[in-house]
Amino acid sequence: MYPRAFICGLSGFSLSKQERRFLAKARPAGVALFKRNVEDPEQLRRLTNEIRDTASANGRTLILVDQEGGRVQRLSGPHWRLYPAARAFGQMYRVKGKEALQTARLCAQMMASDLHSVGINTACAPVLDVPVPGADNVIGDRAYADDPETVTLLGRAVAEGLLAGGVLPVMKHIPGHGRAMADSHLALPVVHTPLAELKMADFAPFRALHWLPMAMTAHVTFTAIDPSVPITISKRAIDAVIRGEIGFTGLLMSDDLSMGALTGSLDERARACLEAGCDLALHCNGNMREMEEVAGASPVLEGPALDRFEAALAQLKAPTPFDAHRAELARTETLAAIA
């Protein structure tokens, strides 16, 4: 029994009767959690266990959360550690180089430990976008730096730390959201940058880390690639750029289909992204009517998409043992340099 090609959200701290029936019938490939689903560690462990018991197709379910640090961390105080925004590591890197990479990796491994302990197996990080002056602040300090080399180095360190902690990383927002002059949650950004410049800068971190197991698309239209539609629903962009130029062979999910950058009904959006080449359609807001639309448009995973799903899950390993007390001490000392 294979899962269907979508990821959904939930409405609260536990599964409602309607959500339980939906998950059991629809069998999503994953469930994305948000602050509205997070109260404390005990509650969250109960919820993730309930998700697996209800939705799991042969024990294979992604349970995802946006846990970047800074302003984007769904598990936060007082029950979980607080982590700095990505840009803090980039600032540290300019001064301390290798030490910043070690710190980023350690923080990511500790973050993975937080997630793994409550049954979450996927973190939607690292952000590999390379911002430009004047871009919308939707990325802002979520980016490690303004140059692709630093973004690549720190993104690799974070991805390695997450994997070492037993959690899958999801690089985002492929092939780049850093030039967007609008917040794609609200409107569709359109980028007019020449393709040669995009290849040299925006695509570079994704190309360097093309081996990572999972990636999330950018709801951005690049006129040099496909002027008619955003990346998420552009077969031309996914084939030629994400799978071609960048060389990404892993599991590709859309960004949230309920965002303002996209138009049409939710089932139309889901069909469009899957037909374009996304392996999974992501829908986050927990609205049951919309979830049912997305599920109805999402086929059972098969063929290359199923292979990529299984290959991603195969990269989940038991966390690498480390001394949590010493790691916390090292983290405290090194983050003092960032502050």
C-alpha positions as CSV (number, residue, x, y, z in Angstrom):
1,M,0.0,0.0,0.0
2,Y,1.7,3.1,-1.2
3,P,1.1,6.7,-0.1
4,R,-0.4,9.4,-2.3
5,A,1.6,12.2,-3.8
6,F,0.8,15.0,-1.3
7,I,1.7,16.4,2.1
8,C,-1.0,18.0,4.3
9,G,-1.3,20.0,7.5
10,L,-3.4,19.6,10.6
11,S,-5.6,21.9,12.5
12,G,-4.6,21.5,16.2
13,F,-2.7,19.6,18.9
14,S,-4.3,16.3,18.2
15,L,-6.2,14.6,15.4
16,S,-9.8,15.3,15.1
17,K,-12.2,12.5,14.1
18,Q,-12.4,14.0,10.7
19,E,-8.7,14.2,10.3
20,R,-8.2,10.6,11.5
21,R,-10.7,9.4,8.8
22,F,-9.0,11.6,6.2
23,L,-5.5,10.4,6.9
24,A,-6.5,6.7,7.0
25,K,-8.3,7.0,3.7
26,A,-6.1,9.5,1.8
27,R,-2.7,8.2,3.0
28,P,-0.6,11.3,2.4
29,A,3.1,10.9,1.8
30,G,3.7,13.3,4.7
31,V,2.2,15.6,7.3
32,A,3.6,19.1,7.9
33,L,3.4,20.5,11.4
34,F,3.2,24.2,12.5
35,K,3.0,26.2,15.7
36,R,-0.7,25.5,15.9
37,N,0.2,21.8,16.3
38,V,2.9,22.2,18.9
39,E,2.2,22.6,22.7
40,D,4.9,20.7,24.5
41,P,7.1,17.6,24.0
42,E,4.7,15.1,25.4
43,Q,1.8,16.3,23.3
44,L,3.9,16.4,20.2
45,R,5.2,12.9,20.7
46,R,1.6,11.7,21.0
47,L,0.6,13.6,17.9
48,T,3.4,12.2,15.7
49,N,2.7,8.7,17.0
50,E,-0.9,9.1,16.1
51,I,0.0,10.4,12.6
52,R,2.1,7.3,12.0
53,D,-0.5,4.9,13.3
54,T,-3.2,6.5,11.2
55,A,-1.6,7.7,8.0
56,S,1.4,5.5,7.5
57,A,1.6,3.4,4.3
58,N,3.8,0.5,5.3
59,G,5.5,2.6,8.0
60,R,6.7,5.3,5.6
61,T,5.5,8.8,6.4
62,L,7.3,12.1,6.3
63,I,6.6,14.3,9.3
64,L,7.9,17.7,8.5
65,V,8.4,21.0,10.2
66,D,10.0,24.4,9.3
67,Q,12.8,24.6,11.8
68,E,15.4,27.0,10.4
69,G,16.2,29.1,13.5
70,G,15.6,32.8,14.0
71,R,12.0,33.8,13.0
72,V,11.2,30.4,11.5
73,Q,11.2,27.7,14.1
74,R,7.9,26.0,15.0
75,L,9.4,24.3,18.0
76,S,10.5,27.2,20.3
77,G,10.7,28.3,23.9
78,P,10.1,27.5,26.6
79,H,10.2,23.8,25.8
80,W,12.9,23.8,23.1
81,R,16.2,25.5,22.4
82,L,16.2,28.7,20.4
83,Y,18.6,28.9,17.5
84,P,19.9,31.9,15.7
85,A,18.8,32.9,12.2
86,A,20.9,31.6,9.3
87,R,22.4,35.1,8.7
88,A,24.1,35.0,12.1
89,F,26.3,32.0,10.9
90,G,27.2,33.9,7.7
91,Q,28.3,36.9,9.8
92,M,30.3,34.6,12.0
93,Y,31.8,32.9,8.9
94,R,33.3,36.2,7.7
95,V,35.3,36.5,10.9
96,K,35.9,32.9,12.1
97,G,35.6,30.8,8.9
98,K,35.9,27.1,9.8
99,E,34.6,27.6,13.3
100,A,31.4,29.0,11.9
101,L,30.9,25.9,9.8
102,Q,31.5,23.7,12.8
103,T,29.0,25.8,14.9
104,A,26.4,25.6,12.2
105,R,26.8,21.8,11.9
106,L,26.6,21.4,15.7
107,C,23.5,23.5,16.0
108,A,21.8,21.6,13.2
109,Q,22.6,18.3,14.8
110,M,21.2,19.6,18.1
111,M,18.1,20.8,16.3
112,A,17.7,17.4,14.7
113,S,18.0,15.9,18.2
114,D,15.1,18.1,19.3
115,L,13.0,17.0,16.4
116,H,13.9,13.3,16.5
117,S,13.0,13.1,20.2
118,V,9.4,14.0,19.4
119,G,9.0,11.9,16.3
120,I,9.7,14.4,13.5
121,N,11.9,13.0,10.7
122,T,12.2,15.9,8.3
123,A,13.3,19.6,8.7
124,C,12.5,22.1,5.9
125,A,16.0,23.5,5.9
126,P,18.6,24.6,4.8
127,V,17.5,27.8,2.9
128,L,19.9,28.1,0.0
129,D,18.5,31.3,-1.5
130,V,21.0,34.1,-2.3
131,P,19.3,37.5,-1.7
132,V,20.0,40.6,-3.7
133,P,19.7,44.2,-2.6
134,G,16.1,45.4,-2.7
135,A,14.6,41.9,-2.5
136,D,11.5,41.3,-0.3
137,N,12.3,40.5,3.3
138,V,10.5,37.2,3.1
139,I,13.9,35.6,2.9
140,G,16.1,38.3,4.5
141,D,18.0,36.8,7.5
142,R,16.8,33.3,6.7
143,A,19.6,33.3,4.1
144,Y,23.2,32.6,5.3
145,A,24.8,35.2,3.2
146,D,24.5,37.3,0.0
147,D,27.1,35.2,-1.9
148,P,26.6,31.7,-3.2
149,E,29.9,30.3,-1.9
150,T,29.1,31.1,1.7
151,V,25.5,29.9,1.3
152,T,26.8,26.6,-0.1
153,L,29.4,26.0,2.7
154,L,27.0,26.8,5.5
155,G,24.0,25.0,3.8
156,R,26.2,21.9,3.5
157,A,27.2,22.1,7.2
158,V,23.6,22.4,8.2
159,A,22.4,19.5,6.0
160,E,25.2,17.3,7.3
161,G,24.2,18.1,10.9
162,L,20.6,17.3,10.3
163,L,21.4,14.0,8.7
164,A,23.8,13.1,11.5
165,G,20.9,13.8,13.9
166,G,18.6,11.4,12.2
167,V,16.5,14.0,10.3
168,L,16.1,14.6,6.5
169,P,17.0,18.0,5.2
170,V,14.8,19.8,2.6
171,M,16.8,22.4,0.7
172,K,14.7,25.4,-0.4
173,H,13.6,27.2,-2.4
174,I,14.9,25.6,-5.6
175,P,16.1,27.1,-8.0
176,G,16.3,30.3,-5.8
177,H,14.0,32.8,-4.1
178,G,16.6,35.4,-3.3
179,R,15.7,37.8,-6.1
180,A,12.0,37.9,-5.4
181,M,10.7,41.5,-5.0
182,A,7.4,40.2,-3.6
183,D,6.5,37.8,-0.8
184,S,5.2,34.7,-2.6
185,H,2.9,34.1,0.4
186,L,0.9,37.1,-0.9
187,A,1.7,37.6,-4.6
188,L,3.7,36.0,-7.5
189,P,7.3,37.4,-7.8
190,V,8.6,37.8,-11.3
191,V,12.3,37.8,-11.9
192,H,13.8,39.2,-15.2
193,T,17.5,38.3,-14.5
194,P,19.4,36.8,-17.5
195,L,19.9,33.0,-17.4
196,A,23.7,33.2,-17.3
197,E,23.6,35.3,-14.1
198,L,21.0,32.9,-12.5
199,K,23.3,30.0,-13.3
200,M,26.3,31.7,-11.8
201,A,24.7,32.9,-8.6
202,D,21.2,31.6,-7.7
203,F,21.5,28.1,-8.9
204,A,25.0,27.5,-7.6
205,P,24.2,26.4,-4.0
206,F,21.5,24.0,-5.2
207,R,23.9,22.6,-7.9
208,A,26.6,22.1,-5.3
209,L,24.2,20.3,-3.0
210,H,22.2,18.5,-5.7
211,W,22.9,15.2,-3.8
212,L,20.6,16.1,-0.9
213,P,17.5,13.9,-0.6
214,M,14.8,16.5,-0.8
215,A,14.0,20.0,-2.2
216,M,11.2,22.5,-2.1
217,T,10.3,24.6,-5.1
218,A,10.1,28.4,-5.3
219,H,6.8,30.0,-6.3
220,V,8.7,32.5,-8.6
221,T,8.4,33.1,-12.3
222,F,11.8,33.5,-14.0
223,T,11.2,35.1,-17.4
224,A,14.5,33.7,-18.7
225,I,13.3,30.1,-18.0
226,D,9.5,30.1,-18.5
227,P,7.8,33.5,-18.6
228,S,4.3,32.0,-18.5
229,V,4.2,30.3,-15.1
230,P,6.1,30.0,-11.8
231,I,8.7,27.3,-11.3
232,T,6.4,25.1,-9.2
233,I,4.1,24.5,-12.2
234,S,6.5,24.8,-15.0
235,K,7.5,21.5,-16.6
236,R,10.1,23.3,-18.7
237,A,11.7,24.7,-15.5
238,I,11.7,21.5,-13.6
239,D,13.0,19.4,-16.5
240,A,15.6,21.9,-17.8
241,V,16.8,23.6,-14.7
242,I,16.0,21.6,-11.5
243,R,16.6,18.2,-13.0
244,G,18.9,19.4,-15.8
245,E,21.1,22.4,-15.0
246,I,21.1,21.8,-11.3
247,G,21.2,18.0,-11.5
248,F,18.8,17.4,-8.6
249,T,17.7,13.8,-8.6
250,G,16.0,13.7,-5.2
251,L,12.4,14.0,-4.0
252,L,10.9,17.3,-5.1
253,M,8.0,18.9,-3.3
254,S,6.1,22.1,-4.1
255,D,6.0,25.0,-1.7
256,D,2.7,25.5,-0.1
257,L,-0.1,25.4,-2.7
258,S,-2.3,27.7,-0.7
259,M,0.1,30.7,-1.1
260,G,-1.0,33.8,-3.0
261,A,1.6,33.3,-5.7
262,L,-0.6,30.6,-7.3
263,T,-4.0,30.8,-8.8
264,G,-6.9,28.4,-9.5
265,S,-8.6,26.0,-7.2
266,L,-6.6,23.8,-4.9
267,D,-7.1,20.7,-7.0
268,E,-6.0,22.6,-10.1
269,R,-2.9,23.8,-8.4
270,A,-2.1,20.2,-7.2
271,R,-2.6,18.7,-10.6
272,A,-0.5,21.5,-12.2
273,C,2.5,21.0,-9.9
274,L,2.5,17.2,-10.2
275,E,2.1,17.3,-14.0
276,A,5.0,19.7,-14.1
277,G,7.3,17.3,-12.4
278,C,6.9,17.8,-8.6
279,D,6.8,14.5,-6.8
280,L,4.7,15.8,-3.9
281,A,2.1,18.6,-3.6
282,L,2.4,20.4,-0.4
283,H,-0.7,21.9,1.3
284,C,-0.2,23.4,4.8
285,N,-3.2,25.3,6.2
286,G,-5.1,22.3,7.6
287,N,-8.4,23.3,5.9
288,M,-10.2,20.0,5.4
289,R,-12.1,21.1,2.3
290,E,-8.9,22.2,0.6
291,M,-7.1,19.0,1.8
292,E,-9.7,16.9,0.2
293,E,-9.3,18.8,-3.1
294,V,-5.5,18.2,-3.0
295,A,-5.9,14.6,-2.1
296,G,-8.4,14.0,-4.9
297,A,-5.9,15.4,-7.4
298,S,-2.9,13.5,-6.1
299,P,-2.3,10.0,-7.4
300,V,-0.7,7.1,-5.6
301,L,3.1,7.4,-5.7
302,E,4.6,5.2,-8.4
303,G,7.5,5.0,-10.9
304,P,10.4,7.5,-10.5
305,A,8.5,9.6,-7.9
306,L,8.0,6.5,-5.7
307,D,11.7,5.6,-6.2
308,R,12.7,9.1,-5.1
309,F,10.4,8.9,-2.0
310,E,11.9,5.6,-0.9
311,A,15.5,6.8,-1.6
312,A,14.9,9.8,0.6
313,L,13.5,7.7,3.5
314,A,16.5,5.3,3.0
315,Q,18.8,8.2,4.1
316,L,17.2,8.3,7.5
317,K,19.7,6.8,9.9
318,A,19.8,6.5,13.7
319,P,21.3,9.7,15.2
320,T,25.0,9.7,15.5
321,P,25.8,9.6,19.3
322,F,27.2,12.7,20.8
323,D,27.6,14.1,24.3
324,A,24.5,16.3,24.6
325,H,25.9,18.2,27.7
326,R,29.2,18.9,26.0
327,A,27.5,19.9,22.8
328,E,25.3,22.3,24.7
329,L,28.3,23.8,26.4
330,A,30.1,24.2,23.0
331,R,27.0,25.6,21.5
332,T,26.6,28.2,24.2
333,E,30.2,29.2,24.0
334,T,30.3,29.5,20.2
335,L,26.9,31.2,19.9
336,A,28.2,33.8,22.4
337,A,30.5,34.9,19.6
338,I,27.6,35.3,17.2
339,A,25.6,37.4,19.7
